[in-house]
Structure formats: structure tokens, C-alpha cells
Amino acid sequence: MQPPQSEVPMRRLQLVLALLLVIPAMSAARADDVEGSADHPLVGRFAGSSIIYYKAADLDEVALLQAPHDYGALLERNALAERSGPEWLPLEGKVTRIRYEMPPGHSSLEVARSYQAALEAQGFAVVFTCAGAQCLAGSLADDYLLGQQIDADNYDTARYSTHVRYLLAVQGGDGFRDDALQADMGGPGSDGGPGSDMGEQPLAAAPATPTTHVAILVGEDQALTTAFVGVVEAAGGPADAAGNIAVQGAEQMASALGAGQSVNVYGLHFDYDSATLQPDSRPTLDQIARLLGAQPQLRLAVVGHTDNQGGADYNLDLSERRARSVVAALVSEYGIEADRLAASGRGYSQPVASNDTEDGRARNRRVELIAQP
């Protein structure tokens, strides 16, 4: 239903005020920002807020919420870090995570609306929004639970204890805007007037080839308001990271195995939260097949390892399934005898680096080859 003409000027005024709260501060760093932090140029910051957490990685994988989340279902399986359900959108690319603390006197509603207006002014399409219990499906619907899942590196869960709000926006690719379908937080363009609250909105179709995704979570703890901003800029593909890892040759593997050492293989890549091998794993599979072809008596244990993102049982199962996928590829595509290969998984029980950093977790996600008698 179209709003009365008398309401249009008020809507426009709301939009202008929201933009003024975000856009002018896009490069206004504060002395109390954490060291090395910066606003994302496409998102900016709410005026007067300070950065209390910052992390950026040139290439990482992440899952963003795109529909209500069933926290209780994951809790029952002890798999709170699992992101395989349809409510999650798995992405790879340049990932930036920023947590802001708002100045006093600004509600989560005001902050969320301001960010939404600023993103839309930059050409983003908002594809999902929700507020409070409507962000959570199932029997558990406390606001702070969403904070645990979206801002997972935050250990002060009280920051999102009330009035939690979330939005997911997309810019670029085949994105579209349709005011009848796009979610809105009661701000400009919605059917709700000033003071109306935001409810769960219909999920619009996601763009086929998006360029940038932005997820924003805002919550309150008494007089304190916090906003978490996550930005994923799409990577060009596996080739972007190819220069960082040299493919281990069959000769190098043979030398290490002959010296009684195991071989940690990093060139085997899997789909996010999956045991499906990606096409760029081919060069590494070629070298393992060459190794086995040159030594017909060699038998290998193929052992999968993960980082610590998720429950122990879940990661143990994932690591074993990934090891089985490697064995299956070597048998079906290279003709290696199945009885020469034994697949198993260790989950995150045998890390080779700290799981407290992105680089460390990347080193822990590996497949290990061990010579068998």
C-alpha cells in the first residue's frame, strides 16, 4: 500500500537524518579505536562510535545469516559452530569484522536504521532483516544467543542481551532492488511510520554473483549499544590464493616419508563445511598419485584434520569424510588400489598451530599422509 502523500516528506527527512549519522564519519577514526583498525570504506561508522574489535583477512570463509536460526537444534547436537543449514549463506573472499561501541543515548533501532539507509544510498539491496526473537527459530529465542552466533569472537554476551537487530545486504553482481520485496526496519520506504518496530521480513532471492555482502548486528545492554559489522568481498576464485602455497611434489613427499616423517598436505581444498573436493585440488592429487605410482608397495594412511571451529564430534566426522573423499578420488580417478589407502579423521585433536589466529587455523585444516608398514 502506498503511503499518503503527507507522509513522504517525513520519510525523506528520516532518510537524510539517518545518512547524516553514518556517512560523515566514514573516515573519522578515533583515538580510542583499537590499534590497526579502520572503518570499511563501503560501510562507515555511526557518528561518535569507537572500534573495540577489528579483524581482517585477505581470503577467508564465512557464513552469513540469511533466515531465522535454530540455535536449539545445534545445541542439542553440540555443534554450535556448524553453518551447514539453509539459514546460512556460505561465502569466500576478503573478510572484515568490526565491532563498534556506540556513544550514549542511541538505541539499536536508531543505529540499525542509520546503517540500512547508508547502505541503500551506496547501492546495496537489503535481502534479510529481523529483530529480537524473530531472528531465532525453535524453542530458544533469547536475544544474546544471536550475538553468540553472529559475533562469535565476542566474549561479553551481555552486549546483545536486548533489542537485537540484524540485516544482510548485497551490492554488485546480479543484485536487484524491489521495494515490495526488500526487507526494511521500519525506516524510509516501509509501511511502518516513525517508532514502528522491525519484524522478520520476507527473504528475497539472493543475487547469483554478488560482489560484496554486509551483515550488521546491533544490540543493547542497558544504556550500552553495540554494532558488529561483517563485510565479505567476493574473491576471484582459488587462483587468488594459489601463489601462497607451493604444490608439494611427489619427490618431496617420498623423501619425507622415506625419512620416517608424515606429510601435511595443504593443496587439497574442500567446499565450505563439506567433504566435496574443489577442482583446484587436482595438482595435489596428481602428485600423490605420482608418489603411489612410483612406489607400488607404498601404503598410506590418509588422515583428515580440522581447526577448532565447531564441536569435537562434528569436526571428527568432517575430517574423516574429507579423508574418505581424497581416498575415493585417488581410487576412482587414478586407479590406485583401495587396499593401499586407509582413511581416518582426527578432528581438531592434533593441531600444528594455534587456533587463535586465522593463519593458525588455516595450517590446522590439512590432510596428513603417513606411510604404513
N, C-alpha and C positions, 0 to 999 in steps of 0.2 A: 504494500500500500504506500502511495506517495505521501510524504509529509505535507501539511498545509504550507502555503507559501510564506506565512508569517514565521514559520519555524526555520526556514532556510537561512536567513541572516544569523540566527543564533548558532546554527550548526557550523556555519563558516567561521564565526568568531571562536567557537570551541577548537576548530582545527588550527587556526592561527595561533591561539594560546598554547596548544599542545606542541606545535612546532617550535615556538619560541623557547620552550623549556628544554628541548633536546638539541636542536641544530646548532645554536650559537656556542655550545660547549664542546663541540666535536673535537677540538684540538686543545682545549683548556685543561692541561694537566695540572694537578695539584701537588703541593709539596708533600702531602701525606699519602700520595699514591705509593703502592709497593714498588720497590726498585725494579727497573727494567720493564715496567708496564706501559701500556699505551691504549688509547681508545681504538676500536676498529673503525677505519675511515667510512665504512658504509653504515655504521650504526650510531656512533657518537655516544654521548653520555647525558644523563639527566643533569640539568644545571645544579651545581653545588655538590654533586656526589663525588665520592672518592673511591679509588680502586683498592680493594683489600685482598684480591687474589687475581693472579694472571698466569696463564699457561698458553703457549703456542707451539705448534708442531707443523713443519712444512708438509708432512704426509702422515696421516693417522686415519684410523677408522673409528666411527662413532655411530650411534643410533639415536635418532631424534623422535620424540613422541609425536604421533600424528592422529591419535584417537585415545579415548579413555583407557586407563591402565589398570589391570587387575593385580594389585600388589599382593593380595592374599594368596592368589594361586601360586605365585613364585615363592612366597614364604613357606607354603606347605611343602614345596619341593627343595627347600634350602638352596634356591637358585636366584637370589635377588638381583644378581648382575646379568642374568640371561636377558638377551634382547632379540629373541627369535620370533616373538609373537607378531601378529599383524598390526598391532598398535604402534610398532616401532618401524622407523624408516632407516635402514642401514645405508651409510654413506662413507665414502673415502675422499680425502682431499686435505687441503690446508685447514687445520682446525685451530680456532682461537677460543679460549674460555676466559671470561672476565666476570668477577663478582664486584658489584658496587654497593656501597653503603650510602643511603640517601641522607640528605640533611633533614633535620627535624621538621615536622609539620606537613609531610607529603604522604598520602595514602598509597597503597598498592594500586588502587583503581586509577588514581591520577598518573602515576608513573607508567602503568601499563598502557593507558590510552595515549600518553605522550609518545611512547616508543612506537606504538602502532601507527600513529599519524605521521611520525617522522619516516618510518619505513615505507609507508604508502607514498609519501612525497618523493621518495627515492626510486619509485617504480616497483616496489615489492608487492606481491599478492599474498595476502594472509589466507592460509589454507586450513588452519585449525586454531581455535581458541577454546578455552574452558576456564571455569572458576570454581574453586573450592571442591566440594565432594563430587561435582560433575566431571572432574578430571580423572576420577578413580572409579573403576568398575568393581563389582564384587562386594564382599562384606566389610572390608576395611577401607575407610574413606576419610581418614584424618589428614588435614592439610599437610602436616610435616612429612608425611610419607612421600608425597610428590617431591618435596625438597630433597629427600634422600636419594630418589631415583634420578632426578634431573641434574642436580648439583651434587654429584656423588663425592667430590673431593672436599665438601664442606662437613666439618665435624660438629658444628653448632646447629643441631637440627631445629632449635627453637626459632631460628631466623625466619623460618617459613611456617610458623605454628598457626597463623590465622590469615584469612583473606588472601589466600594464594591465587595467583592468576598466571596463565600460560598462553603463549601464542607461538605459532610456527609460520614463518613467511618465506617466500621463494622469489628470487629475482633471476631473470635470464632464461635461456633455453626456450622451451615451448610453453612457458608460463602464460597464464591468462588472468584477466580480472573480470569478474561478473558480480556486480553489486547484489544481485539476488541470491548468489551462492556463497560469496566470500563471508567468512566469519567476521564478527565485529564485537567489540567490547562495550557497546552502549554509547560509543562516541559518534563522531560525524558520519553520517550515512546510514546509521542504524535506525530501527523503528523505536528504540528506547530513547527518551529525552534525557536531559541532564539529571544525574542522580540515579538513573536506571542501572541495575546491576547486570553483570555479564553472566550468561549461562552457556552451556555447551552448545556449540554451533554445528551445522551440518559440515561434514568433511568433504571439501571439494576435491576433484580429481587432481592428483599431483602432476606436475609437469613431467614430460617424458625425459627431457635432458636439461635439468636445471643447472644453473651456473653457481648460485650462492643460496644457501639456506641459513636462516637466522631463527634461533629458538630463544625465547625470553621467558624467564620465570621470575615472578615478583611475589614477595610475601611479607608479612608483618610479624613482629614480636613486640607487643605493646606499642611504644612510641617509635620503635626502630623499623625502618623499611629497607629491604634488601632486594637487589635485582641481579639475576645471573643471566649473562648474555653468552650464547654459544653460536659461533659462526663457522660454517663449513663451506669452503670454496672448492668447487669440484676440481679434481686432479685430471690431468690429460690422459692418464692411464698408467699401467705398470711401467711403461718406459720411463716415466718421470723419475722413478727410483732406481732404475737399472744401473746407473753409474755409481751407486753407493755400495753395491755388493758385487764382488767378482765371483763368477761361477767357479765352483771347485771342480778341478779336472779329475779324471779317473786316476791319473798318475799320482796326484796329491793324496787322494783318498787311499790308494793302495799303499803308499808309503806310510801314512799314519796307521792304518790297520796292521801293516806288517810289523810296526814297532810296538804293537800291543795297545794302541790308543783307539778310542772311539772317534767318530767324525760327526760333528754338529753341522747339519746341512741347513742353510738359510735360503736357498733358492727355490724351495717348494712353497708355493703360495696357495692359500685356500680362500674361498668366499667367506665373507664375514659370518662368524658364528655357525660355520658349516664345515663339512668334510669334503666339499667339492673342490678339486684341484683347478686352479686357474690356468689358462693357456700359457702364461709366461713361465710356468714351471717346466716346460718342455726341455730347455737346455740342460737343466739339472738332472732331469730324468734320463736324458741321453747319456750323461756322464756316469750315472750309477749303472745303467745298462752296459756301458762300455767296460766298467770295472768288473761286473759279473761275467761278461763275455770273455774277458781276458783271463779270468781265473775260474775255470769251470768247477773247481772243488770248493770255492768260497761259499759259505753260508752266512747270511746276515740276519741279525735281529734289527728290525725297523721299529724304533721307539718314538712315539709322539710326545711332545711336551707343550705346555701352555704357560701363559702368565697367570697371575692370581686374580684376574677379574672374573668373579663368579664363584659359585660354591665348589667345594672339593669334588663331590660326586659328579657334578655336571662337567667339570673340566677333565676329570679322569675319563669319562665316556667320550668327550670330544677328542681328546688326544688319541685314544685308541681307534676311533673311527677315522681320524686323519691318517694314522699309520696304516690302517687297512686299505685306505684309498691309494696310498703310494704303492703298496704291495700289489693291489689289483691292477694298477696301471702298468707296472713292470711285467706282470704276468700276461695281461691281455694285449698290450701294445708292443712289447719287446720279446715275448716268447720265453721269458725267464721261468724256469721250473718253480712251481709254487712251493715245493718242499725245501727250497733253498732260502726261503724268506719266512720270518716269523714276526708278525705284527703285535705290538703291545703299546700301552699308554701309561704315562706316569703323571698326567695332570700337571699340577704346579709343585709337585713334591721335590723336584730336583732342579732348582733354578741355578743358572750360571751367572746371574747378575741380580742386582737389586730390582725388586718390583715397584720401587717407589718413584721411578722415573720412566718416561716414555721409551728412552733408549734401552734401559734395562729390560723392560717388558718385551721389547722387540727381540732382544737377544734370547729371552727365555722361550719365545714362540719358535720352536725348531723341531726338526726331525733328526734323530740320532741313529747312526749306523754303528753296529757293534759286531765284530767278527765272532762267529760261533765255531766251536770245535767240530 
